[in-house]
Amino acid sequence: MLEREYQHYKSILKDILKDHHGEYVVIVGEEVKGYFPTLEGAYTYGQANNYEVGDFLVQQVLTDDESTSIYHSRVFIS
């Protein structure tokens, strides 16, 4: 799931780092839908455009050295 989107992100990372470092990119398939200053803004954009969770990638634009993995789930544990 989202492998195609993540591979596209990796393929364009070098080109987008200069102008979008630290921002969040929304990718659907192999198409960049936009850049946003916050995670919430990127996610809200995805929802507003009726993308289902798991159908769009929200990724912070960071160098490989800065990169961390964050996994989000729709599960709530109380």
PyMOL Python script that loads the backbone (N, CA, C, O; Angstrom):
from pymol import cmd

cmd.read_pdbstr("""\
ATOM      1  N   MET A   1       0.840  -1.173   0.000  1.00  0.00           N
ATOM      2  CA  MET A   1       0.000   0.000   0.000  1.00  0.00           C
ATOM      3  C   MET A   1       0.893   1.246   0.000  1.00  0.00           C
ATOM      4  O   MET A   1       1.811   1.349   0.814  1.00  0.00           O
ATOM      5  N   LEU A   2       0.636   2.164  -0.881  1.00  0.00           N
ATOM      6  CA  LEU A   2       1.340   3.431  -1.046  1.00  0.00           C
ATOM      7  C   LEU A   2       2.790   3.264  -1.508  1.00  0.00           C
ATOM      8  O   LEU A   2       3.558   4.225  -1.491  1.00  0.00           O
ATOM      9  N   GLU A   3       3.164   2.065  -1.917  1.00  0.00           N
ATOM     10  CA  GLU A   3       4.522   1.835  -2.404  1.00  0.00           C
ATOM     11  C   GLU A   3       4.803   2.682  -3.644  1.00  0.00           C
ATOM     12  O   GLU A   3       5.870   3.282  -3.767  1.00  0.00           O
ATOM     13  N   ARG A   4       3.846   2.725  -4.550  1.00  0.00           N
ATOM     14  CA  ARG A   4       4.004   3.513  -5.785  1.00  0.00           C
ATOM     15  C   ARG A   4       4.217   4.993  -5.449  1.00  0.00           C
ATOM     16  O   ARG A   4       5.102   5.636  -6.013  1.00  0.00           O
ATOM     17  N   GLU A   5       3.416   5.523  -4.543  1.00  0.00           N
ATOM     18  CA  GLU A   5       3.527   6.929  -4.157  1.00  0.00           C
ATOM     19  C   GLU A   5       4.865   7.216  -3.478  1.00  0.00           C
ATOM     20  O   GLU A   5       5.497   8.240  -3.737  1.00  0.00           O
ATOM     21  N   TYR A   6       5.286   6.298  -2.608  1.00  0.00           N
ATOM     22  CA  TYR A   6       6.554   6.518  -1.909  1.00  0.00           C
ATOM     23  C   TYR A   6       7.733   6.448  -2.873  1.00  0.00           C
ATOM     24  O   TYR A   6       8.675   7.231  -2.753  1.00  0.00           O
ATOM     25  N   GLN A   7       7.693   5.535  -3.810  1.00  0.00           N
ATOM     26  CA  GLN A   7       8.771   5.445  -4.807  1.00  0.00           C
ATOM     27  C   GLN A   7       8.820   6.712  -5.654  1.00  0.00           C
ATOM     28  O   GLN A   7       9.902   7.182  -6.005  1.00  0.00           O
ATOM     29  N   HIS A   8       7.663   7.262  -5.982  1.00  0.00           N
ATOM     30  CA  HIS A   8       7.634   8.526  -6.732  1.00  0.00           C
ATOM     31  C   HIS A   8       8.246   9.641  -5.891  1.00  0.00           C
ATOM     32  O   HIS A   8       9.037  10.438  -6.397  1.00  0.00           O
ATOM     33  N   TYR A   9       7.888   9.702  -4.622  1.00  0.00           N
ATOM     34  CA  TYR A   9       8.482  10.694  -3.721  1.00  0.00           C
ATOM     35  C   TYR A   9      10.001  10.584  -3.727  1.00  0.00           C
ATOM     36  O   TYR A   9      10.700  11.589  -3.856  1.00  0.00           O
ATOM     37  N   LYS A  10      10.510   9.370  -3.590  1.00  0.00           N
ATOM     38  CA  LYS A  10      11.967   9.176  -3.572  1.00  0.00           C
ATOM     39  C   LYS A  10      12.595   9.620  -4.889  1.00  0.00           C
ATOM     40  O   LYS A  10      13.706  10.151  -4.896  1.00  0.00           O
ATOM     41  N   SER A  11      11.895   9.408  -6.002  1.00  0.00           N
ATOM     42  CA  SER A  11      12.449   9.758  -7.310  1.00  0.00           C
ATOM     43  C   SER A  11      12.497  11.275  -7.545  1.00  0.00           C
ATOM     44  O   SER A  11      13.311  11.742  -8.342  1.00  0.00           O
ATOM     45  N   ILE A  12      11.642  12.050  -6.869  1.00  0.00           N
ATOM     46  CA  ILE A  12      11.624  13.500  -7.062  1.00  0.00           C
ATOM     47  C   ILE A  12      12.258  14.263  -5.900  1.00  0.00           C
ATOM     48  O   ILE A  12      12.380  15.487  -5.954  1.00  0.00           O
ATOM     49  N   LEU A  13      12.659  13.554  -4.863  1.00  0.00           N
ATOM     50  CA  LEU A  13      13.150  14.192  -3.641  1.00  0.00           C
ATOM     51  C   LEU A  13      14.256  15.197  -3.917  1.00  0.00           C
ATOM     52  O   LEU A  13      14.198  16.322  -3.421  1.00  0.00           O
ATOM     53  N   LYS A  14      15.242  14.826  -4.681  1.00  0.00           N
ATOM     54  CA  LYS A  14      16.376  15.713  -4.962  1.00  0.00           C
ATOM     55  C   LYS A  14      15.900  17.032  -5.580  1.00  0.00           C
ATOM     56  O   LYS A  14      16.439  18.095  -5.273  1.00  0.00           O
ATOM     57  N   ASP A  15      14.894  16.959  -6.448  1.00  0.00           N
ATOM     58  CA  ASP A  15      14.400  18.147  -7.137  1.00  0.00           C
ATOM     59  C   ASP A  15      13.533  19.040  -6.257  1.00  0.00           C
ATOM     60  O   ASP A  15      13.491  20.252  -6.473  1.00  0.00           O
ATOM     61  N   ILE A  16      12.848  18.477  -5.279  1.00  0.00           N
ATOM     62  CA  ILE A  16      11.916  19.274  -4.476  1.00  0.00           C
ATOM     63  C   ILE A  16      12.505  19.758  -3.152  1.00  0.00           C
ATOM     64  O   ILE A  16      11.915  20.612  -2.492  1.00  0.00           O
ATOM     65  N   LEU A  17      13.652  19.227  -2.760  1.00  0.00           N
ATOM     66  CA  LEU A  17      14.240  19.615  -1.478  1.00  0.00           C
ATOM     67  C   LEU A  17      14.513  21.108  -1.382  1.00  0.00           C
ATOM     68  O   LEU A  17      14.236  21.720  -0.350  1.00  0.00           O
ATOM     69  N   LYS A  18      15.049  21.702  -2.434  1.00  0.00           N
ATOM     70  CA  LYS A  18      15.444  23.107  -2.382  1.00  0.00           C
ATOM     71  C   LYS A  18      14.259  24.030  -2.083  1.00  0.00           C
ATOM     72  O   LYS A  18      14.360  24.920  -1.240  1.00  0.00           O
ATOM     73  N   ASP A  19      13.151  23.817  -2.766  1.00  0.00           N
ATOM     74  CA  ASP A  19      12.002  24.718  -2.631  1.00  0.00           C
ATOM     75  C   ASP A  19      10.988  24.302  -1.575  1.00  0.00           C
ATOM     76  O   ASP A  19      10.162  25.114  -1.158  1.00  0.00           O
ATOM     77  N   HIS A  20      11.039  23.037  -1.134  1.00  0.00           N
ATOM     78  CA  HIS A  20       9.976  22.547  -0.249  1.00  0.00           C
ATOM     79  C   HIS A  20      10.493  21.831   1.000  1.00  0.00           C
ATOM     80  O   HIS A  20       9.748  21.086   1.637  1.00  0.00           O
ATOM     81  N   HIS A  21      11.745  22.047   1.351  1.00  0.00           N
ATOM     82  CA  HIS A  21      12.322  21.386   2.517  1.00  0.00           C
ATOM     83  C   HIS A  21      11.482  21.658   3.763  1.00  0.00           C
ATOM     84  O   HIS A  21      11.180  22.807   4.086  1.00  0.00           O
ATOM     85  N   GLY A  22      11.111  20.583   4.454  1.00  0.00           N
ATOM     86  CA  GLY A  22      10.343  20.692   5.688  1.00  0.00           C
ATOM     87  C   GLY A  22       8.835  20.715   5.489  1.00  0.00           C
ATOM     88  O   GLY A  22       8.083  20.505   6.441  1.00  0.00           O
ATOM     89  N   GLU A  23       8.386  20.969   4.268  1.00  0.00           N
ATOM     90  CA  GLU A  23       6.954  20.980   3.987  1.00  0.00           C
ATOM     91  C   GLU A  23       6.445  19.549   3.833  1.00  0.00           C
ATOM     92  O   GLU A  23       7.223  18.595   3.849  1.00  0.00           O
ATOM     93  N   TYR A  24       5.150  19.417   3.688  1.00  0.00           N
ATOM     94  CA  TYR A  24       4.517  18.114   3.490  1.00  0.00           C
ATOM     95  C   TYR A  24       3.961  18.065   2.079  1.00  0.00           C
ATOM     96  O   TYR A  24       3.274  18.987   1.639  1.00  0.00           O
ATOM     97  N   VAL A  25       4.262  16.986   1.373  1.00  0.00           N
ATOM     98  CA  VAL A  25       3.784  16.809   0.013  1.00  0.00           C
ATOM     99  C   VAL A  25       2.670  15.766   0.013  1.00  0.00           C
ATOM    100  O   VAL A  25       2.735  14.775   0.741  1.00  0.00           O
ATOM    101  N   VAL A  26       1.655  15.996  -0.804  1.00  0.00           N
ATOM    102  CA  VAL A  26       0.577  15.028  -1.006  1.00  0.00           C
ATOM    103  C   VAL A  26       0.767  14.433  -2.394  1.00  0.00           C
ATOM    104  O   VAL A  26       0.839  15.156  -3.387  1.00  0.00           O
ATOM    105  N   ILE A  27       0.847  13.094  -2.453  1.00  0.00           N
ATOM    106  CA  ILE A  27       1.043  12.391  -3.711  1.00  0.00           C
ATOM    107  C   ILE A  27      -0.041  11.337  -3.864  1.00  0.00           C
ATOM    108  O   ILE A  27      -0.324  10.573  -2.942  1.00  0.00           O
ATOM    109  N   VAL A  28      -0.647  11.313  -5.059  1.00  0.00           N
ATOM    110  CA  VAL A  28      -1.628  10.290  -5.426  1.00  0.00           C
ATOM    111  C   VAL A  28      -1.093   9.631  -6.687  1.00  0.00           C
ATOM    112  O   VAL A  28      -0.891  10.294  -7.704  1.00  0.00           O
ATOM    113  N   GLY A  29      -0.866   8.327  -6.617  1.00  0.00           N
ATOM    114  CA  GLY A  29      -0.244   7.637  -7.748  1.00  0.00           C
ATOM    115  C   GLY A  29       1.149   8.189  -7.954  1.00  0.00           C
ATOM    116  O   GLY A  29       1.996   8.091  -7.066  1.00  0.00           O
ATOM    117  N   GLU A  30       1.393   8.767  -9.113  1.00  0.00           N
ATOM    118  CA  GLU A  30       2.682   9.413  -9.382  1.00  0.00           C
ATOM    119  C   GLU A  30       2.482  10.897  -9.647  1.00  0.00           C
ATOM    120  O   GLU A  30       3.230  11.512 -10.406  1.00  0.00           O
ATOM    121  N   GLU A  31       1.462  11.465  -9.011  1.00  0.00           N
ATOM    122  CA  GLU A  31       1.144  12.874  -9.217  1.00  0.00           C
ATOM    123  C   GLU A  31       1.205  13.643  -7.900  1.00  0.00           C
ATOM    124  O   GLU A  31       0.534  13.292  -6.930  1.00  0.00           O
ATOM    125  N   VAL A  32       2.021  14.697  -7.883  1.00  0.00           N
ATOM    126  CA  VAL A  32       2.084  15.581  -6.724  1.00  0.00           C
ATOM    127  C   VAL A  32       0.854  16.470  -6.763  1.00  0.00           C
ATOM    128  O   VAL A  32       0.609  17.163  -7.750  1.00  0.00           O
ATOM    129  N   LYS A  33       0.083  16.445  -5.685  1.00  0.00           N
ATOM    130  CA  LYS A  33      -1.134  17.242  -5.604  1.00  0.00           C
ATOM    131  C   LYS A  33      -0.903  18.594  -4.949  1.00  0.00           C
ATOM    132  O   LYS A  33      -1.663  19.533  -5.183  1.00  0.00           O
ATOM    133  N   GLY A  34       0.147  18.705  -4.124  1.00  0.00           N
ATOM    134  CA  GLY A  34       0.437  19.983  -3.493  1.00  0.00           C
ATOM    135  C   GLY A  34       1.422  19.858  -2.353  1.00  0.00           C
ATOM    136  O   GLY A  34       1.751  18.760  -1.905  1.00  0.00           O
ATOM    137  N   TYR A  35       1.889  21.015  -1.890  1.00  0.00           N
ATOM    138  CA  TYR A  35       2.819  21.117  -0.768  1.00  0.00           C
ATOM    139  C   TYR A  35       2.153  21.961   0.310  1.00  0.00           C
ATOM    140  O   TYR A  35       1.465  22.938   0.014  1.00  0.00           O
ATOM    141  N   PHE A  36       2.366  21.569   1.571  1.00  0.00           N
ATOM    142  CA  PHE A  36       1.672  22.214   2.675  1.00  0.00           C
ATOM    143  C   PHE A  36       2.643  22.427   3.834  1.00  0.00           C
ATOM    144  O   PHE A  36       3.533  21.604   4.049  1.00  0.00           O
ATOM    145  N   PRO A  37       2.484  23.521   4.584  1.00  0.00           N
ATOM    146  CA  PRO A  37       3.405  23.791   5.690  1.00  0.00           C
ATOM    147  C   PRO A  37       3.215  22.869   6.896  1.00  0.00           C
ATOM    148  O   PRO A  37       4.121  22.720   7.716  1.00  0.00           O
ATOM    149  N   THR A  38       2.029  22.248   7.003  1.00  0.00           N
ATOM    150  CA  THR A  38       1.768  21.383   8.160  1.00  0.00           C
ATOM    151  C   THR A  38       1.218  20.028   7.721  1.00  0.00           C
ATOM    152  O   THR A  38       0.638  19.890   6.643  1.00  0.00           O
ATOM    153  N   LEU A  39       1.412  19.050   8.571  1.00  0.00           N
ATOM    154  CA  LEU A  39       0.850  17.722   8.343  1.00  0.00           C
ATOM    155  C   LEU A  39      -0.669  17.796   8.300  1.00  0.00           C
ATOM    156  O   LEU A  39      -1.309  17.175   7.453  1.00  0.00           O
ATOM    157  N   GLU A  40      -1.229  18.552   9.210  1.00  0.00           N
ATOM    158  CA  GLU A  40      -2.681  18.682   9.276  1.00  0.00           C
ATOM    159  C   GLU A  40      -3.246  19.289   7.987  1.00  0.00           C
ATOM    160  O   GLU A  40      -4.285  18.852   7.493  1.00  0.00           O
ATOM    161  N   GLY A  41      -2.562  20.286   7.453  1.00  0.00           N
ATOM    162  CA  GLY A  41      -3.001  20.916   6.219  1.00  0.00           C
ATOM    163  C   GLY A  41      -2.978  19.949   5.048  1.00  0.00           C
ATOM    164  O   GLY A  41      -3.890  19.943   4.221  1.00  0.00           O
ATOM    165  N   ALA A  42      -1.933  19.130   4.979  1.00  0.00           N
ATOM    166  CA  ALA A  42      -1.817  18.145   3.904  1.00  0.00           C
ATOM    167  C   ALA A  42      -2.902  17.084   4.031  1.00  0.00           C
ATOM    168  O   ALA A  42      -3.531  16.712   3.041  1.00  0.00           O
ATOM    169  N   TYR A  43      -3.115  16.609   5.227  1.00  0.00           N
ATOM    170  CA  TYR A  43      -4.134  15.577   5.450  1.00  0.00           C
ATOM    171  C   TYR A  43      -5.536  16.128   5.178  1.00  0.00           C
ATOM    172  O   TYR A  43      -6.367  15.450   4.574  1.00  0.00           O
ATOM    173  N   THR A  44      -5.792  17.347   5.620  1.00  0.00           N
ATOM    174  CA  THR A  44      -7.090  17.986   5.379  1.00  0.00           C
ATOM    175  C   THR A  44      -7.340  18.138   3.886  1.00  0.00           C
ATOM    176  O   THR A  44      -8.459  17.928   3.417  1.00  0.00           O
ATOM    177  N   TYR A  45      -6.303  18.501   3.139  1.00  0.00           N
ATOM    178  CA  TYR A  45      -6.426  18.601   1.683  1.00  0.00           C
ATOM    179  C   TYR A  45      -6.843  17.254   1.086  1.00  0.00           C
ATOM    180  O   TYR A  45      -7.740  17.189   0.246  1.00  0.00           O
ATOM    181  N   GLY A  46      -6.189  16.193   1.526  1.00  0.00           N
ATOM    182  CA  GLY A  46      -6.529  14.859   1.027  1.00  0.00           C
ATOM    183  C   GLY A  46      -7.973  14.496   1.309  1.00  0.00           C
ATOM    184  O   GLY A  46      -8.669  13.976   0.437  1.00  0.00           O
ATOM    185  N   GLN A  47      -8.418  14.764   2.507  1.00  0.00           N
ATOM    186  CA  GLN A  47      -9.809  14.471   2.872  1.00  0.00           C
ATOM    187  C   GLN A  47     -10.788  15.340   2.080  1.00  0.00           C
ATOM    188  O   GLN A  47     -11.827  14.856   1.631  1.00  0.00           O
ATOM    189  N   ALA A  48     -10.458  16.613   1.910  1.00  0.00           N
ATOM    190  CA  ALA A  48     -11.341  17.537   1.195  1.00  0.00           C
ATOM    191  C   ALA A  48     -11.501  17.143  -0.273  1.00  0.00           C
ATOM    192  O   ALA A  48     -12.500  17.476  -0.910  1.00  0.00           O
ATOM    193  N   ASN A  49     -10.508  16.432  -0.798  1.00  0.00           N
ATOM    194  CA  ASN A  49     -10.564  15.984  -2.192  1.00  0.00           C
ATOM    195  C   ASN A  49     -11.056  14.546  -2.311  1.00  0.00           C
ATOM    196  O   ASN A  49     -10.906  13.903  -3.350  1.00  0.00           O
ATOM    197  N   ASN A  50     -11.647  14.060  -1.222  1.00  0.00           N
ATOM    198  CA  ASN A  50     -12.269  12.735  -1.177  1.00  0.00           C
ATOM    199  C   ASN A  50     -11.308  11.574  -1.437  1.00  0.00           C
ATOM    200  O   ASN A  50     -11.717  10.529  -1.943  1.00  0.00           O
ATOM    201  N   TYR A  51     -10.018  11.759  -1.088  1.00  0.00           N
ATOM    202  CA  TYR A  51      -9.089  10.636  -1.150  1.00  0.00           C
ATOM    203  C   TYR A  51      -9.290   9.814   0.114  1.00  0.00           C
ATOM    204  O   TYR A  51      -9.357  10.366   1.213  1.00  0.00           O
ATOM    205  N   GLU A  52      -9.384   8.525  -0.034  1.00  0.00           N
ATOM    206  CA  GLU A  52      -9.532   7.634   1.111  1.00  0.00           C
ATOM    207  C   GLU A  52      -8.177   7.459   1.799  1.00  0.00           C
ATOM    208  O   GLU A  52      -7.130   7.532   1.155  1.00  0.00           O
ATOM    209  N   VAL A  53      -8.209   7.229   3.104  1.00  0.00           N
ATOM    210  CA  VAL A  53      -6.980   6.916   3.826  1.00  0.00           C
ATOM    211  C   VAL A  53      -6.371   5.677   3.170  1.00  0.00           C
ATOM    212  O   VAL A  53      -7.055   4.674   2.967  1.00  0.00           O
ATOM    213  N   GLY A  54      -5.101   5.753   2.846  1.00  0.00           N
ATOM    214  CA  GLY A  54      -4.425   4.656   2.164  1.00  0.00           C
ATOM    215  C   GLY A  54      -4.360   4.843   0.661  1.00  0.00           C
ATOM    216  O   GLY A  54      -3.687   4.077  -0.029  1.00  0.00           O
ATOM    217  N   ASP A  55      -5.059   5.867   0.136  1.00  0.00           N
ATOM    218  CA  ASP A  55      -5.022   6.151  -1.297  1.00  0.00           C
ATOM    219  C   ASP A  55      -4.124   7.340  -1.628  1.00  0.00           C
ATOM    220  O   ASP A  55      -3.847   7.605  -2.798  1.00  0.00           O
ATOM    221  N   PHE A  56      -3.670   8.056  -0.601  1.00  0.00           N
ATOM    222  CA  PHE A  56      -2.782   9.191  -0.846  1.00  0.00           C
ATOM    223  C   PHE A  56      -1.673   9.204   0.203  1.00  0.00           C
ATOM    224  O   PHE A  56      -1.868   8.823   1.357  1.00  0.00           O
ATOM    225  N   LEU A  57      -0.510   9.656  -0.244  1.00  0.00           N
ATOM    226  CA  LEU A  57       0.657   9.715   0.625  1.00  0.00           C
ATOM    227  C   LEU A  57       0.860  11.147   1.096  1.00  0.00           C
ATOM    228  O   LEU A  57       0.834  12.079   0.292  1.00  0.00           O
ATOM    229  N   VAL A  58       1.060  11.321   2.377  1.00  0.00           N
ATOM    230  CA  VAL A  58       1.501  12.581   2.945  1.00  0.00           C
ATOM    231  C   VAL A  58       2.897  12.318   3.485  1.00  0.00           C
ATOM    232  O   VAL A  58       3.086  11.480   4.366  1.00  0.00           O
ATOM    233  N   GLN A  59       3.870  13.042   2.949  1.00  0.00           N
ATOM    234  CA  GLN A  59       5.268  12.795   3.313  1.00  0.00           C
ATOM    235  C   GLN A  59       5.959  14.123   3.556  1.00  0.00           C
ATOM    236  O   GLN A  59       5.855  15.037   2.739  1.00  0.00           O
ATOM    237  N   GLN A  60       6.665  14.237   4.676  1.00  0.00           N
ATOM    238  CA  GLN A  60       7.455  15.441   4.914  1.00  0.00           C
ATOM    239  C   GLN A  60       8.693  15.388   4.037  1.00  0.00           C
ATOM    240  O   GLN A  60       9.349  14.351   3.936  1.00  0.00           O
ATOM    241  N   VAL A  61       9.008  16.506   3.406  1.00  0.00           N
ATOM    242  CA  VAL A  61      10.155  16.598   2.498  1.00  0.00           C
ATOM    243  C   VAL A  61      11.409  16.836   3.338  1.00  0.00           C
ATOM    244  O   VAL A  61      11.655  17.942   3.820  1.00  0.00           O
ATOM    245  N   LEU A  62      12.189  15.775   3.498  1.00  0.00           N
ATOM    246  CA  LEU A  62      13.406  15.817   4.297  1.00  0.00           C
ATOM    247  C   LEU A  62      14.518  15.058   3.583  1.00  0.00           C
ATOM    248  O   LEU A  62      14.252  14.193   2.748  1.00  0.00           O
ATOM    249  N   THR A  63      15.766  15.386   3.916  1.00  0.00           N
ATOM    250  CA  THR A  63      16.883  14.621   3.383  1.00  0.00           C
ATOM    251  C   THR A  63      16.850  13.228   3.995  1.00  0.00           C
ATOM    252  O   THR A  63      16.178  13.005   5.002  1.00  0.00           O
ATOM    253  N   ASP A  64      17.571  12.291   3.392  1.00  0.00           N
ATOM    254  CA  ASP A  64      17.617  10.933   3.938  1.00  0.00           C
ATOM    255  C   ASP A  64      18.154  10.927   5.362  1.00  0.00           C
ATOM    256  O   ASP A  64      17.722  10.111   6.176  1.00  0.00           O
ATOM    257  N   ASP A  65      19.091  11.826   5.681  1.00  0.00           N
ATOM    258  CA  ASP A  65      19.654  11.892   7.028  1.00  0.00           C
ATOM    259  C   ASP A  65      18.636  12.382   8.063  1.00  0.00           C
ATOM    260  O   ASP A  65      18.720  12.018   9.236  1.00  0.00           O
ATOM    261  N   GLU A  66      17.691  13.194   7.637  1.00  0.00           N
ATOM    262  CA  GLU A  66      16.689  13.744   8.547  1.00  0.00           C
ATOM    263  C   GLU A  66      15.461  12.862   8.658  1.00  0.00           C
ATOM    264  O   GLU A  66      14.682  12.993   9.602  1.00  0.00           O
ATOM    265  N   SER A  67      15.288  11.982   7.722  1.00  0.00           N
ATOM    266  CA  SER A  67      14.061  11.203   7.590  1.00  0.00           C
ATOM    267  C   SER A  67      13.821  10.272   8.767  1.00  0.00           C
ATOM    268  O   SER A  67      14.743   9.653   9.299  1.00  0.00           O
ATOM    269  N   THR A  68      12.558  10.191   9.156  1.00  0.00           N
ATOM    270  CA  THR A  68      12.111   9.231  10.158  1.00  0.00           C
ATOM    271  C   THR A  68      10.864   8.560   9.618  1.00  0.00           C
ATOM    272  O   THR A  68      10.225   9.074   8.700  1.00  0.00           O
ATOM    273  N   SER A  69      10.522   7.443  10.170  1.00  0.00           N
ATOM    274  CA  SER A  69       9.306   6.749   9.752  1.00  0.00           C
ATOM    275  C   SER A  69       8.221   6.983  10.786  1.00  0.00           C
ATOM    276  O   SER A  69       8.415   6.762  11.981  1.00  0.00           O
ATOM    277  N   ILE A  70       7.074   7.435  10.298  1.00  0.00           N
ATOM    278  CA  ILE A  70       5.915   7.630  11.151  1.00  0.00           C
ATOM    279  C   ILE A  70       4.765   6.882  10.504  1.00  0.00           C
ATOM    280  O   ILE A  70       4.461   7.087   9.329  1.00  0.00           O
ATOM    281  N   TYR A  71       4.133   6.023  11.266  1.00  0.00           N
ATOM    282  CA  TYR A  71       3.015   5.244  10.749  1.00  0.00           C
ATOM    283  C   TYR A  71       1.746   5.662  11.472  1.00  0.00           C
ATOM    284  O   TYR A  71       1.711   5.729  12.701  1.00  0.00           O
ATOM    285  N   HIS A  72       0.727   5.938  10.715  1.00  0.00           N
ATOM    286  CA  HIS A  72      -0.545   6.367  11.290  1.00  0.00           C
ATOM    287  C   HIS A  72      -1.567   5.248  11.120  1.00  0.00           C
ATOM    288  O   HIS A  72      -1.571   4.530  10.120  1.00  0.00           O
ATOM    289  N   SER A  73      -2.412   5.124  12.099  1.00  0.00           N
ATOM    290  CA  SER A  73      -3.424   4.077  12.086  1.00  0.00           C
ATOM    291  C   SER A  73      -4.771   4.680  12.423  1.00  0.00           C
ATOM    292  O   SER A  73      -4.852   5.705  13.099  1.00  0.00           O
ATOM    293  N   ARG A  74      -5.815   4.049  11.956  1.00  0.00           N
ATOM    294  CA  ARG A  74      -7.158   4.487  12.287  1.00  0.00           C
ATOM    295  C   ARG A  74      -7.659   3.784  13.543  1.00  0.00           C
ATOM    296  O   ARG A  74      -8.840   3.882  13.874  1.00  0.00           O
ATOM    297  N   VAL A  75      -6.804   3.097  14.226  1.00  0.00           N
ATOM    298  CA  VAL A  75      -7.173   2.347  15.430  1.00  0.00           C
ATOM    299  C   VAL A  75      -7.046   3.259  16.649  1.00  0.00           C
ATOM    300  O   VAL A  75      -6.077   4.007  16.781  1.00  0.00           O
ATOM    301  N   PHE A  76      -8.020   3.189  17.521  1.00  0.00           N
ATOM    302  CA  PHE A  76      -7.985   3.941  18.776  1.00  0.00           C
ATOM    303  C   PHE A  76      -7.933   2.956  19.917  1.00  0.00           C
ATOM    304  O   PHE A  76      -8.778   2.066  20.015  1.00  0.00           O
ATOM    305  N   ILE A  77      -6.943   3.108  20.786  1.00  0.00           N
ATOM    306  CA  ILE A  77      -6.797   2.218  21.943  1.00  0.00           C
ATOM    307  C   ILE A  77      -7.014   3.052  23.188  1.00  0.00           C
ATOM    308  O   ILE A  77      -6.357   4.076  23.376  1.00  0.00           O
ATOM    309  N   SER A  78      -7.924   2.625  24.035  1.00  0.00           N
ATOM    310  CA  SER A  78      -8.185   3.380  25.259  1.00  0.00           C
ATOM    311  C   SER A  78      -7.781   2.602  26.481  1.00  0.00           C
ATOM    312  O   SER A  78      -7.931   3.090  27.602  1.00  0.00           O
TER     313      SER A  78
END
""", "prot")
cmd.dss("prot")
cmd.show_as("cartoon", "prot")
cmd.util.cbc("prot")
cmd.orient("prot")
